Amino acid sequence: MSKDIDIANPARTKAIMNSYGLQVKKSLGQNFLTDQNVLHNIVFTADISQEDNVIEIGPGIGALTEYLARAAHQVMAFEIDDRLLPILDETLYDYDNVEIINQDILKADLPAMVKEHLDVDRPLKLVANLPYYITTPILMSLLAGSVKFENIVVMMQKEVADRLAAEPGTKAYGALTIAVQYRMAAEMAMVVPRTVFVPAPNVDSAIVKLTALPSRTHVPFDEAAFFKVVKAGFAHRRKNLWNNLQSLFGKLPETKTAIQSALDAAEIDPKIRAERLTVDEFITLTDALHGAELI
């Protein structure tokens, strides 16, 4: 089949897979995207220009990589499955601005790789169709790392996407929401039906855009303590904040007094559930618990 036809064309995708006898690995969450409109929307959402460098995670057979290569200055793509390397050599042969790195993104020294392979003076963006089973670890690793992205545009299971972009007081709002929104503004760009993948997954997907926030003026005294309090707050979603804080710190009389003192200082109702607290309110609570000598 002609290379003039996009990799994401369903017929070409099947032809590539048949040519190499490629069977997808469920263990790696492999589902290949075959809809050009979705790919256009991903590149549009990431606002990629010839000035930008892009990191991609999991290029597969190169469908999204091809669109990124056309739009960006340079693309560095991390692919863990070495079976796909010869396929990518063929499908992306015409694009001299793409480099495939055969590494697990969670084990890669990303700052060193960026410095070695990309022009660090250019804007850096990250685009990925993330495997469902490892979406959260990858996102947390990227957000906690020292490499700063202008934006991150990722496709993931819609249920997880709902959590990333959730508002306080909703069922989807939780510890993952706060971990992401502490650092990035999150918005749902579009829902992607399961029918545009080969093979089709069991659930629909969604594209989420994460945009770097300006430096926070309101920060906790210690980030590790902040995330510890957030995790504790959502440990038992049906319990109120008072009960979850007692589960974290204990139920001794002096401990209860200190918890109450912290809640009073933070002006937070002990009967409220964690899902109703904003990021800033969790920061205020963390500092108040520190002031009460609980953390």
CORPEPE-V233438 format. One record per pair of residues at least 12 apart in sequence whose C-alpha atoms are under 7 Angstrom apart, sorted by sequence separation. I is the first residue (numbers start at 1). GAP is how many residues later the second one is. If there is no record, write none. Layout:
i->I gap->GAP
i->I gap->GAP
//
This chain:
i->164 gap->12
i->165 gap->12
i->192 gap->12
i->193 gap->12
i->232 gap->12
i->233 gap->12
i->163 gap->13
i->164 gap->13
i->192 gap->13
i->232 gap->13
i->163 gap->14
i->191 gap->14
i->192 gap->14
i->191 gap->15
i->164 gap->16
i->190 gap->16
i->191 gap->16
i->232 gap->16
i->190 gap->17
i->54 gap->18
i->59 gap->18
i->189 gap->18
i->266 gap->18
i->53 gap->19
i->58 gap->19
i->188 gap->19
i->189 gap->19
i->266 gap->19
i->52 gap->20
i->53 gap->20
i->54 gap->20
i->55 gap->20
i->56 gap->20
i->57 gap->20
i->58 gap->20
i->59 gap->20
i->82 gap->20
i->188 gap->20
i->189 gap->20
i->50 gap->21
i->51 gap->21
i->52 gap->21
i->53 gap->21
i->54 gap->21
i->55 gap->21
i->56 gap->21
i->57 gap->21
i->58 gap->21
i->79 gap->21
i->135 gap->21
i->165 gap->21
i->187 gap->21
i->188 gap->21
i->49 gap->22
i->50 gap->22
i->51 gap->22
i->53 gap->22
i->54 gap->22
i->55 gap->22
i->56 gap->22
i->57 gap->22
i->75 gap->22
i->76 gap->22
i->77 gap->22
i->78 gap->22
i->79 gap->22
i->80 gap->22
i->164 gap->22
i->165 gap->22
i->186 gap->22
i->187 gap->22
i->263 gap->22
i->266 gap->22
i->48 gap->23
i->49 gap->23
i->50 gap->23
i->61 gap->23
i->74 gap->23
i->75 gap->23
i->76 gap->23
i->77 gap->23
i->78 gap->23
i->79 gap->23
i->80 gap->23
i->126 gap->23
i->165 gap->23
i->186 gap->23
i->187 gap->23
i->262 gap->23
i->265 gap->23
i->10 gap->24
i->48 gap->24
i->60 gap->24
i->73 gap->24
i->74 gap->24
i->75 gap->24
i->76 gap->24
i->77 gap->24
i->78 gap->24
i->79 gap->24
i->80 gap->24
i->125 gap->24
i->130 gap->24
i->132 gap->24
i->186 gap->24
i->8 gap->25
i->9 gap->25
i->39 gap->25
i->43 gap->25
i->78 gap->25
i->79 gap->25
i->124 gap->25
i->125 gap->25
i->126 gap->25
i->127 gap->25
i->128 gap->25
i->129 gap->25
i->130 gap->25
i->132 gap->25
i->185 gap->25
i->186 gap->25
i->8 gap->26
i->9 gap->26
i->61 gap->26
i->62 gap->26
i->66 gap->26
i->69 gap->26
i->78 gap->26
i->124 gap->26
i->125 gap->26
i->126 gap->26
i->127 gap->26
i->128 gap->26
i->129 gap->26
i->130 gap->26
i->184 gap->26
i->185 gap->26
i->262 gap->26
i->8 gap->27
i->61 gap->27
i->78 gap->27
i->123 gap->27
i->125 gap->27
i->126 gap->27
i->127 gap->27
i->128 gap->27
i->129 gap->27
i->184 gap->27
i->185 gap->27
i->262 gap->27
i->8 gap->28
i->32 gap->28
i->39 gap->28
i->69 gap->28
i->184 gap->28
i->185 gap->28
i->242 gap->28
i->62 gap->29
i->69 gap->29
i->183 gap->29
i->184 gap->29
i->241 gap->29
i->242 gap->29
i->33 gap->30
i->62 gap->30
i->183 gap->30
i->241 gap->30
i->259 gap->30
i->262 gap->30
i->240 gap->31
i->241 gap->31
i->261 gap->31
i->106 gap->32
i->240 gap->32
i->241 gap->32
i->240 gap->33
i->241 gap->33
i->239 gap->34
i->240 gap->34
i->258 gap->34
i->111 gap->35
i->111 gap->36
i->234 gap->40
i->233 gap->41
i->161 gap->45
i->157 gap->46
i->158 gap->46
i->157 gap->47
i->158 gap->47
i->161 gap->47
i->157 gap->48
i->158 gap->48
i->156 gap->49
i->157 gap->49
i->155 gap->50
i->156 gap->50
i->155 gap->51
i->156 gap->51
i->155 gap->52
i->230 gap->52
i->154 gap->53
i->155 gap->53
i->153 gap->54
i->154 gap->54
i->7 gap->55
i->8 gap->55
i->153 gap->55
i->154 gap->55
i->175 gap->55
i->7 gap->56
i->153 gap->56
i->175 gap->56
i->152 gap->57
i->153 gap->57
i->226 gap->57
i->229 gap->57
i->152 gap->58
i->151 gap->59
i->152 gap->59
i->175 gap->59
i->151 gap->60
i->174 gap->60
i->226 gap->60
i->150 gap->61
i->151 gap->61
i->225 gap->61
i->150 gap->62
i->149 gap->63
i->220 gap->63
i->219 gap->64
i->220 gap->66
i->221 gap->66
i->220 gap->67
i->53 gap->69
i->52 gap->70
i->53 gap->70
i->54 gap->70
i->55 gap->70
i->56 gap->70
i->58 gap->70
i->51 gap->71
i->52 gap->71
i->53 gap->71
i->54 gap->71
i->55 gap->71
i->56 gap->71
i->57 gap->71
i->58 gap->71
i->51 gap->72
i->52 gap->72
i->53 gap->72
i->54 gap->72
i->55 gap->72
i->56 gap->72
i->54 gap->73
i->182 gap->97
i->30 gap->101
i->174 gap->101
i->178 gap->101
i->29 gap->102
i->173 gap->102
i->28 gap->103
i->29 gap->103
i->29 gap->104
i->46 gap->105
i->170 gap->105
i->169 gap->106
i->46 gap->107
i->168 gap->107
i->169 gap->107
i->168 gap->108
i->168 gap->109
i->168 gap->110
i->35 gap->161
i->34 gap->162
i->33 gap->163
i->34 gap->163
i->33 gap->164
i->32 gap->165
i->33 gap->165
i->31 gap->166
i->32 gap->166
i->31 gap->167
i->32 gap->167
i->31 gap->168
i->31 gap->169
i->31 gap->170
//
